[in-house]
Amino acid sequence: VHYRGIYVLDPATGQHASFSPIEILTFPDGTVDSLTAESANSGGGRGIEVDQDGHILSSHYKTLYKINYMTGEGVAMWVGESSLSEAVTDANGNVYVGYVISAERPLVVLDGDLNFVGNAIDTVGHINRAIEVTSDGQDMFLGSTWDGHGVTHWNSTVPGVLAHEIVDTFAIFYDVD
């Protein structure tokens, strides 16, 4: 088995935390999951972020994990339909995650426990890996290097209720081999 562990370092010492690397996750309900390359749901990492409470949001193939940064234990997990993009969070604890191959897939909103709330974007329309969101969740930026696509700016006046709509596209690179 080839683990795809997460390394957690103490910022004061630069040394591994006692639970690092994180390779096996235990959740509050007693379930256990592993970060292995051979897993059908949690293969290689696709993106990692920190939520508003400092917990780790880590996308591993189809599975998004929320991990307690103090203990290395699982807080919650959500399994999507295919390879996930990076996940991000707003100041209210809403989590936004999409799919790498998202031409016909949504970008979803999850609550702080990783329960599905709704679609932030019904169809992204392009390959996507990176997401950033403003603290109020109203403005979202999706980055893609595929075919020079660049960055798309999306907005919703009521995130999680009203879908985000495209506002602008910038950083487009044409004629780049």
N, C-alpha and C positions, 0 to 999 in steps of 0.2 A: 504494500500500500504506500502510495506517495502522498504524504500530507502536504497541503497548501496552507501552512500555518500563518498566523498573524503575529508579528513580533511587537511586543509592547515594552517600551523602554522608560525607565524612570527619568524624568526631565532633569532632576537634580544631579544624578550620578551618571546617567548614560548607560546604566546597566539594565539587563533584562529584569522585568518584574517577576515575582516568584511564580506566576502562572504563564509566563512567556516561554516559548511560543504557544499560542492558542491553537490547538489542533482538534480537540474534542470539546463540544459545547454541551453543557447540562442546563436545562431550562427549569423554571419554577414548578412546572407540572410533572417533573421527573423524566421527561423525554430527553434523549441524547442524540446528537448529530455530530458528524465528523467532517472536517474540511479536507477531503481527499480528492486527488486528481481523477480517480476512477469513478466517483459518484455520478449517478445519473442526474442529480439535482444540484449538487454543491461543488462542482469541479473548480477550476482555476478562478482566481479573483478577477473581478471586472471593474472594481472601483471601491474606494474607501473614503469615508468622511466621518465627521464628528457631529453629533446632534447638539441641541441647545443645552443639554444636561451634561455633555462631555462623553456620552456613551458612543461606542463605535458603531457606525453603519457600514457594513461590508457586503458588497454584492459578490456572490460566488455562483457563477453560471446562472441557474434559474432561481437561486435562493438569496433573499436579502436577510441578513442577520443583524439584530440589534444586540450588542454585547456590552456588558457592564465593564467600564474601563478600570474600575477599582479591583474587580475580582476575576475577570475573564470569563464569567459565567454568561450564558445566554439569557437575554431578557425576553426576546420575541423573535419570530421568524415568519417570513411570508414567501411563498413559492409562486413564481410567475409561470408564464407559458413557454418562454424561451430565454435566451441569454439576456441578462439584465444589464442596464447601464449603471453608472454611478448613481447613488441615491443622495439626496440632500434634504435638509429640514429647515422650516421657517421658525420664527420665534414662538409660535403657538404650538410647536411640536408636530405639525403636519409633516409627513415625509413624502417626497416626490421621487418617483423612480419610473424609468421607461425601459425600453428594449433597445439593444444594439441594432438589430435589424428591425427598424420600426417604420418601414414604409407603409405598412397597413396595421400597425399596432398602436395602442394608446400610451400615454404617459399618465400614470395613476397617482392618486393621492391616497395615502394611508394615514391612519391616526398614530399617535405615539406608541400604541401597542401593536402596530403593523396590521391593523384591520383595515380592509378596503373601505374607503369613503366614497370614491367616485373617480371619474376621469378628469384629469387636469386638461389634457388634450386628447380628443377622440382618435385622431390619426396624425402622428408626427410627420410622416411623409418622406423621411430620409434616414440614413444610417446615423446613429447618434451614440456618443460615448459619455460626454460631459454635460452636466447640468449645474446651474447656479440659480439660486432664488433669493429675492430680497427678503428681509426679515418679516415683512407683512404678507409674503406669499403672492403679492399681486403681480410682480414682474419676474419672469423666468427667462433664462438665457440657455440655449442649447447649442453646443459646439460640435462641429463635425469637420473632419479634414478630408472626407471622401469627395472626390471630384471637385475640390475647391469650394465646397458648399459654404463654409464660414460659420457665422454665428447668427442664430435667429432669436429675436426678442419677442416674447409673448406676454400678454397682459390679461388679467381677470380682475374685475372690481370686487368680486366675491369668490375668492379661491375655494375650491372644494364644492362649490354650489354652481357657479357659472364657469363653463369651460374657458380656458385661456385661448385667446385669439392672437394670431400673428400681427405684430406691429411693424417690425422692420427686420431686415437682413443686412449684416455688415461683415467686414473682413473676408470678402469673397476673393478668391484667387483664381483667376483665369489663366490659361496657358502655362500652368505649372506641371511639369512632368512628374 
